Amino acid sequence: MIILDSKNSQRISPQSNNNNQFYSITPRNIIQNLHSIAKTLRVGRQEDSHEFLLYMLDALEKSSKLFKQSSLNSFISNSSDSSDNLIQKIFGGKLISSVTCSKCKKSSNKIDNFLDVSLQISNVDTLEKSFENFCKPEYLVGNNKFHCEICKTKNDSIKRFQFEKCIF
């Protein structure tokens, strides 16, 4: 289980804001317990921040499962989709992948939870354009034809991604 508390963290840099004091804390517990977050993380070794975030979210997700029987249970598991959990609800989204057969027009849809999305950022001016490119239809033809369950053959098809639920 991941323990992130301020009791064992060193408080530094007091700042005040409208009669409230805020402190920055050193991440001593995180550093001392990197192995609990991911076996591959090591102190002093350069790591990718995105990779660390995904390992951290995964570790937090595993830790949250330990509290399923606690008073947080209704918040953690109260959803229409039993695969949702606290971390997924806070940081995640749902991505619909659909493939439509060009012959019978039948669509095959799959919904996946996600915590991150890999976007191409080269040759685009805005983040919105990157998302548009990500969701742009892909034509499955030639060797990439899709096997349609209705037609029982491989046919030209159109594949699309659509965000059903996201935090942005």
BELCOR-V157520 format. One record per helix or strand of 3 or more residues. SS is the DSSP state (helix for helix, strand for strand). FROM is the first residue (numbers start at 1). TO is the last residue. If there is no record, write none. Layout:
ss=SS from=FROM to=TO
ss=SS from=FROM to=TO
//
This chain:
ss=strand from=11 to=17
ss=strand from=20 to=25
ss=helix from=28 to=32
ss=helix from=34 to=37
ss=helix from=49 to=65
ss=helix from=73 to=77
ss=helix from=86 to=91
ss=strand from=93 to=101
ss=strand from=107 to=114
ss=helix from=127 to=135
ss=strand from=138 to=140
ss=helix from=142 to=144
ss=strand from=146 to=148
ss=strand from=153 to=155
ss=strand from=157 to=165
//
